[in-house]
Amino acid sequence: MAKIVLIGAGSGFGSRLSVDILSFPEFQDSTIALVDINPDAVAGVTEFVQQVVDHHNLPATVIGATDRREVLEGADFVVIAVSVGGPAYNGVPYWYEIEIPKKYGVKQIVGDTINPGGVFRTLRSAPEMLAICEDMEELCPDALMLNYTNPMAMLTWIMSEGTGIRNIGLCHSVQGTHGQLCGYVGEPSDQVKSWVAGINHQSWFLSFERDGEDLYPRLFEAAEDPEIFARDRVRFEVMKHFGYFVTESTRHMSEYLPYFRKRDDIIDEFGLEVRTPEKEGGHAHRVWQDDVPDAGDLRDDALQLKRSGEYASRIMHSVYTDTLFRFNGNVLNDGLIGNLPYGCCVEVPCMTDGSGVNPCACGDLPSQLAYINMSNIAVQQLTVEAVLERDLEKAYYACLLDPLTAAVCSPAEVRSMFNEMLEAEQQWLAPLLA
């Protein structure tokens, strides 16, 4: 029987991934431990998962906990989906990471990958991620960690370099974009093959074909349709000029380059938004809050063991049953992409089975794509070094080199912005300031 621990189970991942896990017969007698520091969230999601188990009369054991150390011992898999310091995309400290840069002309829409927002999210999140790894090294050293927490590339890099825990970073942008592209060219997604590699939120569809037919010419034709172009303006514009389609959404991709957010007229031209979070914002509404009303009755559709498109349950099932599964994951670059820096975090096709996760070597990226990636990797590497070396000056250098920030700020303005963010978030950065 497998033991699976979900840390941050009060997030949207807790209920969704539990249903995914239970959809596999081999996991229907497993122990699922749901962990969240918010006791109300733990109670709600635990009740939801228990009612799913009861509805299907499954032998699974469901445990709720606010202390991960109570349930980590003997775990086979540990899934992480946490937000450190406050709600992931509202309230403080996230509010500081959006609003302070905005004063300096850095107009982010998400701010969780690079940019000043991604740098500071890493600074406040990494110490807790390392602490989770330390607990795993003591209580379940052989477990496989599957991490959904952003900034994916930087946190995967930090944990892989700073601990001995096996871990893989997971994101849904590859499979999500695959489905979108198939829609643009009018092909069924299960009949189309793609090969995707790069870095998280900036991987590239290096091939996109059906039955040996290259579908890229049809994708370029689709981009000439104003209605289709309007759905994905930044990514089609990047494809037009750089030759390949990228995985992350138009709004996200607009943050990672210097072209699209440096002037209001360009922001308007590409139909982009600027984030305005609430300073006193609360946590997002979760599915189990709808599915577990006071009466205790669940809507019938919420009870069904319908598997989502997330990779986590399929990876766990593959490892547990020694069956083959391919997915795109985030791992350190051990020569997997030849023209990206050795040791950085890359997102590449991975094959998994009973032996674990086995990343695929992808050769070199087209040079122009590698250089786009490297502009982001520079920010990532300096932030990783800032955490592992406890040298926040390197985090300042990361902000200096951020493509969007450099497009709108002078070095003196970046220093002022960085210092203001440092002052605002010092209580969450205490582990790095000690």
Order of alpha helices (4+ residues) and beta strands (2+ residues): beta-alpha-beta-alpha-beta-beta-alpha-alpha-beta-alpha-beta-alpha-beta-beta-beta-alpha-alpha-alpha-alpha-alpha-alpha-alpha-alpha-beta-beta-beta-alpha-alpha-alpha-alpha-alpha
